């Protein structure tokens, strides 16, 4: 049996009475402190590796300006997401917000853009983990990547509560590494080291501060995003949160404040000690900066190298959690194959953990970490624009929606984030047309799947679809 809805745009199918019973997440395993830790964990790998490629694109000045702009975008976006997640606390996160604001197409386009980001980002992180492991043990490549996926997906299969607590401990160790790095380098900071990249005299506006000129700012944006990428995944834990109306805003805003401090700390200290020229393509920039001051085999550099590996692992580990919850929500509603959302006795979506993990492992075999950063940013920035648009639409469409937290500045704040996300999306084509095109192809395949198949096989009895249907009915009656 089926019925048409949304003016014939989609078709809802009848499902068995126990459909939702087989698709349950464990409730109440996360409070606001754990959510804040989750937000930091998503991102912290970006402080250890990847961001420094932005120095090659725009020099220190270009990377600094790009980081300021992206810091504003993420901060304003987090304020918007704090409101949305407290109002609509479901496991779908951005998909749920856009579904409510813009219907099934909006929900799917947003959810799959997030999924594109979260499927590719762990592959990039696996490559960076390989670089760190290689510097310690002399081992790199497929064995390291496969070991990461098998070990950490395995831990997630034990249960959400256990996984999130382990993640919090790993993140705490990574934070210690960042603090040791900062304390070790602050006495040796020299502003002149920031500007040692040769000036490209053919670039418009080129100076020692902007060695690649004005275009360098734009080119550095995807790597500035890497310092904050995935913090928006905190709302994906909504259905496993004790009190989402209170805990979601506290958790995600606290995480963002911490991430801003870390981002500007590594951006100034690593090149400010070792020089931007040396840092611009270094596989482990924090370790490299410490080695310049203390020696290659120094205890402090070795400590940060070993313990810094926990930062990469923390993000890898937590983004696995994020992609599994996004797949779970989309699958439960029928947007993706339904078998992906089935949960077992431990209330974790087994196939939603394993299938994207296999895809990510295959991507990691390319070894192209910087390429995959750009691909992940492609998906991320599409989702940012759509989520901020959702916030603006819902302010007008549902002014009476219960909002336990309200965004400071309202739609002006999310409007700025929307504009900056569009600018950031355009930058991916500038940095690597190849990466943007590959990401676009993957995204187009997912959109085609929805257009030709899954929109005719949706499930109306899941939370995201039921809430949207009720809201639509109420608006038609008013």
VOVEXMAR-903895 format. One line per field, with one value per residue (C-alpha): residue in one letter; x, y, z. Coordinates in steps of 0.1 Angstrom, whole numbers, plus 5000, padded with zeros to 4 digits. Example, Ala and Ser with C-alpha at 12.3 -4.5 7.8 and 13.67 -1.06 7.14 Angstrom:
REM residues 2
r <- [a|s]
xx <- [5123|5137]
yy <- [4955|4989]
zz <- [5078|5071]
END
This chain:
REM residues 478
r <- [x|x|x|x|x|x|x|x|x|x|x|x|x|x|x|x|x|x|x|x|x|x|x|x|x|x|x|x|x|x|x|x|x|x|x|x|x|x|x|x|x|x|x|x|x|x|x|x|x|x|x|x|x|x|x|x|x|x|x|x|x|x|x|x|x|x|x|x|x|x|x|x|x|x|x|x|x|x|x|x|x|x|x|x|x|x|x|x|x|x|x|x|x|x|x|x|x|x|x|x|x|x|x|x|x|x|x|x|x|x|x|x|x|x|x|x|x|x|x|x|x|x|x|x|x|x|x|x|x|x|x|x|x|x|x|x|x|x|x|x|x|x|x|x|x|x|x|x|x|x|x|x|x|x|x|x|x|x|x|x|x|x|x|x|x|x|x|x|x|x|x|x|x|x|x|x|x|x|x|x|x|x|x|x|x|x|x|x|x|x|x|x|x|x|x|x|x|x|x|x|x|x|x|x|x|x|x|x|x|x|x|x|x|x|x|x|x|x|x|x|x|x|x|x|x|x|x|x|x|x|x|x|x|x|x|x|x|x|x|x|x|x|x|x|x|x|x|x|x|x|x|x|x|x|x|x|x|x|x|x|x|x|x|x|x|x|x|x|x|x|x|x|x|x|x|x|x|x|x|x|x|x|x|x|x|x|x|x|x|x|x|x|x|x|x|x|x|x|x|x|x|x|x|x|x|x|x|x|x|x|x|x|x|x|x|x|x|x|x|x|x|x|x|x|x|x|x|x|x|x|x|x|x|x|x|x|x|x|x|x|x|x|x|x|x|x|x|x|x|x|x|x|x|x|x|x|x|x|x|x|x|x|x|x|x|x|x|x|x|x|x|x|x|x|x|x|x|x|x|x|x|x|x|x|x|x|x|x|x|x|x|x|x|x|x|x|x|x|x|x|x|x|x|x|x|x|x|x|x|x|x|x|x|x|x|x|x|x|x|x|x|x|x|x|x|x|x|x|x|x|x|x|x|x|x|x|x|x|x|x|x|x|x|x|x|x|x|x|x|x|x|x|x|x|x|x|x|x|x|x|x|x|x|x|x|x|x|x|x|x|x|x|x|x|x|x|x|x]
xx <- [5000|5011|4999|5010|5020|5036|5015|5026|5063|5069|5051|5049|5048|5032|5056|5053|5041|5075|5094|5104|5111|5139|5153|5159|5188|5197|5182|5198|5235|5247|5246|5259|5295|5296|5281|5307|5334|5318|5319|5356|5363|5348|5372|5404|5422|5421|5445|5471|5472|5456|5451|5487|5481|5463|5496|5507|5475|5475|5505|5501|5480|5457|5452|5447|5420|5403|5403|5387|5360|5353|5355|5327|5307|5309|5302|5271|5261|5265|5241|5215|5220|5217|5182|5172|5185|5167|5135|5137|5158|5160|5188|5185|5202|5205|5183|5155|5158|5157|5129|5108|5116|5117|5100|5115|5137|5153|5157|5174|5197|5209|5212|5232|5255|5263|5267|5291|5312|5311|5319|5350|5364|5374|5393|5414|5420|5431|5457|5470|5469|5491|5516|5518|5521|5548|5568|5566|5567|5577|5543|5519|5494|5465|5473|5471|5439|5422|5433|5417|5384|5381|5392|5370|5339|5342|5342|5311|5293|5296|5271|5267|5273|5305|5317|5311|5328|5359|5358|5357|5389|5407|5398|5411|5444|5445|5438|5468|5490|5478|5485|5520|5526|5515|5535|5566|5565|5552|5586|5601|5575|5588|5564|5589|5587|5551|5560|5589|5570|5583|5561|5544|5550|5525|5496|5474|5479|5509|5528|5549|5516|5497|5523|5497|5478|5440|5431|5452|5426|5399|5421|5429|5392|5388|5418|5406|5373|5393|5399|5362|5348|5321|5313|5278|5275|5266|5228|5230|5232|5198|5179|5206|5207|5192|5176|5182|5164|5189|5219|5222|5228|5252|5272|5276|5284|5309|5326|5328|5345|5371|5377|5383|5410|5427|5425|5442|5467|5481|5478|5501|5524|5535|5545|5555|5583|5592|5582|5553|5575|5584|5549|5530|5532|5544|5526|5527|5531|5529|5556|5577|5576|5586|5615|5629|5633|5640|5655|5641|5643|5635|5611|5586|5584|5581|5554|5533|5538|5526|5499|5489|5479|5450|5437|5435|5420|5394|5381|5382|5363|5337|5329|5322|5296|5282|5280|5263|5236|5230|5227|5204|5180|5179|5175|5148|5127|5134|5156|5184|5180|5160|5183|5209|5189|5183|5197|5205|5204|5230|5208|5235|5229|5253|5251|5251|5285|5300|5289|5302|5333|5341|5335|5358|5385|5385|5388|5417|5437|5442|5464|5453|5445|5444|5421|5397|5396|5383|5358|5345|5343|5322|5295|5298|5293|5262|5247|5257|5239|5208|5207|5210|5183|5162|5166|5155|5125|5113|5115|5089|5070|5067|5070|5053|5075|5088|5124|5141|5171|5169|5198|5213|5206|5181|5180|5207|5232|5222|5220|5257|5266|5245|5264|5298|5289|5282|5316|5332|5315|5328|5363|5364|5364|5393|5415|5409|5385|5392|5381|5350|5340|5344|5324|5298|5295|5290|5264|5246|5245|5228|5203|5195|5188|5163|5147|5141|5136|5136|5112|5085|5094|5095|5083|5058|5057|5092|5097|5111|5084|5055|5066|5068|5034|5018|5033|5022|4986|4985|4997|4971|4943|4955]
yy <- [5000|5036|5071|5102|5133|5167|5173|5141|5148|5117|5084|5069|5031|5011|4992|4964|4972|4964|4986|5013|4986|4974|5009|5023|5043|5042|5072|5095|5085|5121|5153|5187|5180|5148|5168|5195|5168|5152|5186|5191|5155|5158|5186|5183|5163|5195|5211|5184|5181|5194|5231|5239|5232|5265|5282|5269|5283|5318|5322|5331|5362|5344|5316|5340|5360|5328|5314|5346|5344|5307|5313|5338|5315|5285|5306|5321|5287|5271|5297|5288|5251|5255|5268|5242|5213|5224|5228|5197|5171|5140|5119|5134|5167|5189|5165|5170|5207|5211|5184|5205|5238|5228|5194|5160|5173|5199|5172|5148|5173|5185|5150|5136|5166|5159|5123|5131|5152|5125|5096|5113|5131|5099|5088|5120|5116|5080|5092|5117|5090|5070|5099|5101|5063|5062|5089|5068|5032|5033|5018|5035|5027|5003|4983|5014|5026|4992|4989|5022|5014|4979|4989|5019|5007|4977|4999|5017|4984|4979|5007|5045|5051|5031|5047|5082|5078|5063|5092|5117|5101|5101|5137|5147|5131|5151|5183|5176|5173|5207|5223|5208|5220|5256|5258|5245|5270|5302|5313|5308|5326|5351|5371|5373|5335|5339|5358|5337|5324|5338|5364|5355|5387|5378|5375|5406|5422|5400|5410|5392|5390|5377|5360|5346|5378|5383|5350|5332|5341|5323|5294|5289|5287|5249|5244|5271|5251|5220|5237|5236|5210|5186|5206|5208|5171|5175|5176|5141|5129|5145|5112|5100|5131|5135|5169|5182|5215|5224|5203|5208|5246|5243|5215|5228|5265|5253|5232|5261|5284|5257|5251|5288|5290|5259|5270|5304|5288|5263|5288|5313|5291|5264|5288|5314|5291|5269|5293|5292|5278|5247|5242|5246|5210|5192|5159|5165|5203|5205|5179|5195|5229|5213|5195|5228|5241|5210|5185|5157|5131|5154|5141|5169|5163|5126|5131|5154|5130|5100|5117|5139|5107|5107|5139|5123|5092|5113|5129|5097|5079|5105|5112|5074|5080|5110|5093|5063|5085|5104|5072|5058|5087|5088|5050|5049|5073|5054|5080|5054|5016|5006|4978|5004|5016|4983|4983|4952|4945|4972|4998|5007|5007|4980|4984|5022|5019|4992|5002|5038|5025|5003|5032|5054|5028|5025|5063|5063|5040|5070|5086|5120|5137|5172|5162|5145|5176|5196|5169|5168|5206|5205|5184|5204|5238|5227|5214|5246|5268|5246|5244|5282|5287|5262|5284|5315|5298|5283|5317|5329|5296|5285|5316|5298|5267|5261|5274|5266|5285|5314|5325|5359|5382|5359|5355|5382|5359|5329|5350|5360|5323|5315|5340|5328|5292|5300|5317|5287|5263|5282|5281|5243|5247|5271|5249|5216|5214|5176|5172|5193|5174|5140|5152|5165|5132|5113|5138|5136|5098|5101|5127|5104|5076|5097|5112|5078|5055|5063|5092|5067|5045|5067|5058|5082|5069|5079|5110|5134|5127|5127|5160|5176|5162|5175|5209|5210|5200|5227|5254|5244|5247|5281]
zz <- [5000|4994|4994|4976|4996|4991|4960|4944|4948|4969|4977|5011|5015|5043|5064|5090|5125|5140|5115|5141|5168|5146|5142|5178|5191|5228|5246|5271|5267|5261|5282|5272|5283|5262|5232|5236|5236|5205|5187|5195|5186|5152|5143|5164|5137|5116|5141|5137|5099|5067|5076|5067|5030|5030|5035|5001|4986|5001|5024|5060|5053|5029|5054|5083|5064|5052|5088|5102|5075|5081|5119|5114|5092|5115|5147|5131|5117|5151|5166|5139|5145|5182|5176|5150|5171|5202|5182|5161|5180|5158|5145|5111|5120|5089|5069|5095|5095|5057|5055|5078|5060|5023|5019|5009|4981|5005|5032|5008|4992|5026|5041|5012|5011|5048|5040|5012|5037|5064|5041|5026|5056|5075|5043|5044|5081|5076|5052|5078|5105|5081|5079|5117|5122|5095|5114|5146|5134|5098|5086|5062|5035|5032|5063|5085|5068|5071|5107|5115|5099|5114|5149|5153|5136|5158|5189|5177|5173|5210|5217|5215|5252|5253|5220|5231|5264|5247|5222|5251|5266|5232|5227|5262|5253|5220|5239|5261|5230|5218|5251|5252|5217|5225|5258|5240|5211|5226|5238|5203|5183|5158|5136|5108|5103|5092|5061|5046|5015|4983|4967|4934|4915|4888|4913|4917|4951|4960|4991|5017|5037|5007|4986|4962|4961|4967|4950|4976|5002|4983|4975|5013|5023|5020|5043|5068|5068|5078|5112|5119|5096|5111|5142|5127|5133|5170|5163|5149|5185|5193|5198|5221|5242|5277|5273|5237|5242|5269|5261|5223|5224|5254|5238|5203|5213|5239|5213|5188|5214|5221|5184|5177|5203|5189|5153|5158|5182|5156|5128|5145|5164|5139|5111|5136|5148|5119|5091|5067|5039|5058|5072|5039|5029|5060|5068|5106|5110|5148|5152|5125|5143|5176|5159|5145|5181|5201|5176|5156|5184|5212|5239|5234|5196|5201|5228|5206|5176|5196|5216|5186|5168|5193|5177|5143|5158|5178|5146|5126|5155|5159|5123|5119|5145|5126|5092|5108|5123|5091|5071|5098|5096|5058|5056|5083|5063|5030|5013|5014|5013|5045|5056|5065|5095|5112|5148|5169|5206|5213|5195|5169|5131|5120|5083|5085|5102|5079|5043|5044|5061|5032|5007|5028|5030|4992|4989|5014|4990|4967|4994|4983|5016|5003|4974|4998|5020|4990|4982|5018|5018|4986|5004|5036|5021|5002|5035|5053|5028|5029|5067|5071|5044|5065|5096|5077|5061|5094|5111|5086|5079|5116|5138|5167|5166|5201|5203|5236|5222|5198|5175|5185|5156|5141|5104|5100|5117|5096|5065|5069|5073|5042|5021|5034|5027|4991|4988|5004|4980|4950|4964|4960|4922|4924|4946|4927|4898|4898|4934|4929|4898|4915|4945|4921|4904|4936|4947|4913|4916|4950|4937|4908|4932|4950|4918|4901|4930|4967|4966|4956|4985|5016|5051|5066|5101|5111|5133|5107|5082|5107|5123|5088|5078|5110|5104|5068|5078|5105|5080|5055|5082|5094]
END
